[in-house]
């Protein structure tokens, strides 16, 4: 059986997640609050990146995941002297979590039903990762850097699942605000221009 006929297991799992109607009840329960807080008015416009021309949520996730991944690299390879720097990196990621989540909820508020199901699991997974990193920062602050490193590694594992689901939403399902001009502009191939490099 070819790869096209039978997708990888993680793809099949994600497709099943999209069709899990049991998630509709918590989605409906959350929707009014999320829409009120992040989905309407000027706040929503800012959080969706309308002033920039495309969504800011993916940009902000780079800050969070970048600092946390850097902390784990220092934990694994930096030695004892890097403990303080790793703690600061974990703390920086935690400070960036709020705006990142708000921007994500703004996108979620205008998504379709199947995307909201996946987005809810994405948010819950991220909440677990955030809790692990918060516990990591607390442990480091109390001088238990090895415990903090282990908690950060656990957080990285969980956040990897959240990142996969986030990537699925933006790449496969196109849940990402963008200026209409990007949709209307023809690509090079549509305009009849060769897509490859120019030759002389």
DRENSETI-420966 format. One record per atom (N, C-alpha, C): x, y, z; residue in three letters. Coordinates in pm, whole numbers, plus 50000, padded with zeros to 5 digits. Layout:
XYZALA
...
This chain:
500854988050000UNK
500005000050000UNK
500885012450000UNK
500615021949915UNK
501465033649901UNK
501255043250015UNK
502205052950029UNK
502115063050135UNK
500885071750117UNK
500475073749989UNK
499295082149964UNK
498045075150012UNK
497965061849991UNK
496795054250033UNK
496715052850184UNK
497855051750249UNK
497875050250395UNK
498805060650455UNK
498275071650505UNK
499115082250563UNK
499835077350689UNK
500865084250730UNK
501545080750855UNK
500595080950974UNK
500955073751079UNK
500085072351196UNK
499725085851256UNK
500685095151262UNK
500395108051324UNK
499405116051240UNK
499425114151110UNK
498455120951023UNK
497075115151046UNK
496995101851055UNK
495695095551082UNK
495145099951216UNK
496025101051317UNK
495585105551450UNK
495065119851444UNK
495755128451370UNK
495325142451360UNK
493985143651288UNK
493805135851184UNK
492525135851113UNK
491385131051203UNK
491665120851284UNK
490635116251379UNK
490325127151481UNK
491355134251523UNK
491165145051619UNK
490255155751561UNK
490435158851434UNK
489585168751369UNK
488115164751370UNK
487845151751368UNK
486465146851362UNK
485915142751498UNK
486625145751605UNK
486185141851739UNK
485125151651789UNK
483875148351766UNK
482785157451800UNK
482605159051951UNK
483185149952029UNK
483105151352175UNK
483775164152222UNK
484665169652139UNK
485335182152175UNK
484435194352154UNK
483325192452083UNK
482465204052052UNK
481855210252177UNK
481565201952276UNK
480965207452398UNK
481895217152469UNK
483145213252500UNK
484045223152561UNK
484345234952470UNK
484355232652339UNK
484555243752246UNK
483435253952261UNK
482185248952261UNK
481035257952275UNK
481055265252409UNK
481515258452513UNK
481575264752645UNK
482595275952649UNK
483705274252576UNK
484775284252576UNK
484525295952481UNK
483835293252372UNK
483715303052265UNK
483275316952310UNK
482205318352388UNK
481765331852424UNK
482835339852498UNK
483515333452592UNK
484545340452669UNK
485745344052582UNK
486155334752498UNK
487305337252411UNK
486985348252311UNK
485805347652253UNK
485415357852156UNK
485365371552221UNK
484815372052342UNK
484705384852413UNK
486075390352449UNK
486975381652492UNK
488295386252539UNK
489265389052425UNK
489235380852321UNK
490285381552219UNK
489775382252075UNK
488485380152053UNK
488015378151917UNK
487305389551850UNK
487105400751919UNK
486385411851858UNK
487075425151887UNK
486755435051803UNK
487235448551826UNK
488705450551793UNK
489225461851840UNK
490615465551811UNK
491605455551870UNK
491275450151987UNK
492175440352049UNK
492385428451956UNK
491305423551898UNK
491415412151806UNK
492235415851684UNK
492025427951632UNK
492765432451515UNK
494265432651542UNK
494645437451659UNK
496065437851696UNK
496605423751712UNK
495865415151784UNK
496335401651813UNK
496415392951688UNK
495585395751589UNK
495635388051465UNK
496685393551368UNK
497295404751402UNK
498355410151319UNK
497865417351196UNK
496635422551200UNK
496125429651083UNK
496995441951050UNK
497615447751149UNK
498505459251129UNK
499795455251061UNK
500105442251065UNK
501355437251007UNK
501135430650871UNK
499905426450846UNK
499615419850720UNK
499485404850730UNK
499915399150841UNK
499705384850864UNK
499785381751013UNK
499425369651048UNK
499305365851190UNK
500625367551264UNK
500505371951391UNK
501705373251474UNK
501895361251567UNK
500885352651577UNK
501015341151667UNK
502215332451634UNK
502435328751507UNK
503625320551477UNK
504935327551513UNK
504985340751496UNK
506205348151532UNK
506465347351681UNK
505405348751760UNK
505565348551905UNK
505915334551956UNK
505395324251890UNK
505755310651934UNK
507245308151917UNK
507855314751818UNK
509315313151799UNK
510075318351921UNK
509565329051983UNK
510215334452102UNK
510115324452216UNK
508915319352238UNK
508695310052350UNK
509495297252330UNK
509305290752216UNK
509975278052192UNK
511485279752176UNK
511895291152121UNK
513315293652104UNK
514055294852236UNK
513465302352329UNK
514135304052458UNK
514125290952538UNK
513015283752531UNK
512945271152606UNK
513875260652547UNK
513955259952415UNK
514875250452353UNK
516325253952386UNK
516625266852387UNK
517975271252423UNK
518325267452566UNK
517345268452655UNK
517575264552795UNK
517925249752804UNK
517215241552731UNK
517485227152734UNK
518855223952675UNK
519235231052570UNK
520575229052513UNK
521645232152618UNK
521455243152693UNK
522405246552798UNK
522385235952909UNK
521205231152944UNK
521095220853046UNK
521875208353008UNK
521795204652880UNK
522405192252835UNK
523895193552808UNK
524325205452759UNK
525705206652713UNK
526495218152777UNK
525805226552853UNK
526475238552903UNK
527205237053035UNK
526985226253107UNK
527655224553236UNK
527025233053345UNK
527605232053465UNK
527035239053580UNK
527045254153565UNK
528035259153496UNK
528165273653482UNK
527045279953402UNK
526275272053331UNK
525195277453248UNK
523835276953317UNK
523805272753443UNK
522525271153513UNK
521735284153521UNK
522425294953555UNK
521745307853570UNK
521195312653436UNK
521965310753329UNK
521515314853196UNK
520295306653154UNK
520315293553183UNK
519175285053148UNK
517925289453223UNK
518105293153349UNK
516955297953426UNK
516375310653366UNK
517245319753324UNK
516755332153262UNK
516025329353131UNK
516515319853055UNK
515855316352930UNK
514465310452955UNK
514365301653054UNK
513045296053089UNK
512105307253131UNK
512605316553213UNK
511785327753257UNK
511355336753143UNK
512245339153048UNK
511905347252932UNK
510775340952852UNK
510855327852832UNK
509785320852762UNK
508455321952835UNK
508495320952967UNK
507265322153045UNK
506665336153033UNK
507495346353028UNK
506995360053012UNK
506335362052875UNK
506825354952775UNK
506275356352640UNK
505025347952616UNK
504725339052709UNK
503605329852690UNK
502265337252679UNK
502045347352764UNK
500765354352766UNK
500385360052630UNK
501185369252575UNK
500855374852443UNK
500735364352333UNK
501565353952342UNK
501505343252242UNK
500165336052248UNK
499725332752368UNK
498445325952384UNK
497285334852341UNK
497345347652377UNK
496265356852339UNK
496135357552187UNK
497255358452118UNK
497225358851971UNK
496655345851915UNK
497005334651977UNK
496475321851932UNK
494975320951951UNK
494475325752065UNK
493035325652089UNK
492305334751990UNK
492915345851953UNK
492295354751854UNK
492115347551720UNK
493115339551680UNK
492985331751558UNK
491935320851573UNK
491945314351688UNK
491005303351716UNK
489565308051709UNK
489305320251753UNK
487935325251761UNK
487245326251626UNK
488015326951517UNK
487425328151383UNK
487675315551299UNK
488155304951360UNK
488435292551288UNK
487155284351270UNK
487245274151186UNK
486125265051164UNK
486025254551274UNK
484995246351267UNK
484715236651374UNK
485855226651393UNK
486315220451284UNK
487355210451301UNK
488655216751351UNK
488925229051304UNK
490135235951349UNK
490035239751495UNK
488845243251541UNK
488675246551683UNK
488885234351771UNK
488495222651723UNK
488745210351800UNK
490235208151819UNK
490965208951709UNK
492415207151716UNK
493045218351798UNK
492555230551778UNK
493105241951853UNK
492915240652002UNK
491795234752042UNK
491555232752185UNK
492575223052244UNK
492825212152174UNK
493835202452221UNK
495215208852219UNK
495485216652117UNK
496745224252109UNK
496915233052233UNK
495855240052272UNK
495935249052388UNK
496125241252518UNK
495415230152532UNK
495545222052654UNK
496955216252665UNK
497465211452553UNK
498835205952551UNK
499845216752590UNK
499655228552536UNK
500555239552570UNK
500445243452717UNK
499245242752771UNK
499065245952913UNK
499855236253001UNK
499865223552962UNK
500655213553037UNK
502145216953026UNK
502585220452906UNK
504005224052887UNK
504365236452968UNK
503485246352969UNK
503735258653046UNK
503855255353194UNK
502995246553243UNK
503075242553384UNK
504405235953415UNK
504885227653324UNK
506175220953345UNK
507315231153348UNK
507265240853259UNK
508325251053257UNK
508235260453377UNK
507025263353423UNK
506885271553544UNK
507465264153665UNK
507195251153672UNK
507765243053780UNK
509285242253766UNK
509765241753642UNK
511215241653618UNK
511865254453670UNK
511255265853637UNK
511815278553681UNK
511825279453834UNK
510745274953898UNK
510655275254045UNK
511735266454107UNK
511905254454050UNK
512935245454103UNK
514315251554089UNK
514605257653977UNK
515915263953956UNK
516115275354054UNK
515055283154075UNK
515155294454167UNK
515485289754310UNK
515005277854344UNK
515265272254476UNK
516545264154481UNK
517355265054374UNK
518655258354374UNK
518635243954327UNK
517465239054284UNK
517375225054238UNK
517445224854084UNK
518645227554034UNK
518805229253890UNK
518645216153813UNK
519035204953870UNK
518845192253800UNK
517355189053786UNK
516605191553892UNK
515155189653883UNK
514565199053780UNK
515035211553781UNK
514555221153683UNK
514855216753541UNK
516025210953520UNK
516395206253386UNK
515495194753343UNK
515205185553435UNK
514335174353401UNK
512915179153369UNK
512435188553447UNK
511095194053421UNK
511045201253287UNK
512115208353253UNK
512165215253124UNK
512185205253009UNK
512875194153027UNK
512905183852923UNK
511525177752903UNK
510825175753014UNK
509445170853004UNK
508565181052934UNK
508755193852967UNK
508005204352902UNK
508275204852753UNK
509535202652716UNK
509895202752573UNK
509215191452499UNK
509105179852563UNK
508435168552500UNK
506965171552474UNK
506305177152575UNK
504885180352561UNK
504685191652461UNK
505525201952469UNK
505375213252377UNK
505625209152232UNK
506395198352213UNK
506585193252078UNK
505275188552016UNK
504435182152098UNK
503115177952051UNK
502275190252017UNK
502305200152107UNK
501565212452081UNK
502045219451956UNK
503365219451934UNK
503925225951816UNK
503485218751689UNK
503425205451694UNK
502955197951577UNK
501525201851543UNK
500665202451643UNK
499265206151618UNK
499155220551569UNK
499975229451624UNK
499975243151576UNK
500425244051432UNK
501455236451397UNK
501915236151259UNK
500855230551166UNK
500135220451212UNK
499045214951132UNK
497985225551103UNK
497645233551204UNK
496615243751186UNK
497065254451087UNK
498305258851099UNK
498755269751011UNK
499125264850872UNK
499725253050863UNK
500215248450733UNK
499185240250656UNK
498565230450723UNK
497615221850653UNK
496235228250642UNK
495815235350747UNK
494465240950749UNK
494425256050730UNK
495585262350718UNK
495675276650685UNK
494935285550785UNK
494975281750913UNK
494395290251017UNK
495425300851051UNK
495395311750978UNK
496385322250996UNK
495905334750925UNK
495745345451000UNK
495275357850941UNK
496295363150841UNK
495805369150736UNK
496685375350635UNK
495885385850560UNK
496575395450506UNK
495915406050430UNK
495365400250300UNK
494145404350261UNK
493545398950138UNK
494425401050014UNK
495275411150015UNK
496135413549899UNK
497015401449868UNK
497395393849972UNK
498205381949949UNK
497425371149876UNK
496125370449901UNK
495295360349833UNK
495035364149688UNK
494945377049661UNK
494595381749527UNK
495795382549433UNK
496995383749490UNK
498185385149405UNK
498495371949336UNK
498675371749205UNK
498995359249135UNK
500425354949167UNK
500615341949169UNK
501965336749187UNK
502725338249056UNK
504015335749060UNK
504825337048938UNK
504365327248831UNK
504005315048871UNK
503575305148773UNK
502225308948714UNK
501335314748798UNK
500035319048747UNK
500185330448648UNK
501175339148672UNK
501375350548585UNK
502155346948459UNK
502595334448451UNK
503335330148333UNK
504825332448343UNK
505295336348462UNK
506725338648482UNK
507375325748527UNK
508495321848474UNK
509155309548519UNK
509445310148668UNK
509205298848736UNK
509415298548880UNK
510865296148918UNK
511665291348826UNK
513065288548857UNK
513915300848849UNK
515225299648879UNK
516125311148874UNK
516305316348731UNK
516515329248722UNK
516705335248590UNK
518035330848531UNK
518035329348401UNK
519265325548333UNK
519625336348233UNK
520915337248201UNK
521375347248104UNK
522015340547986UNK
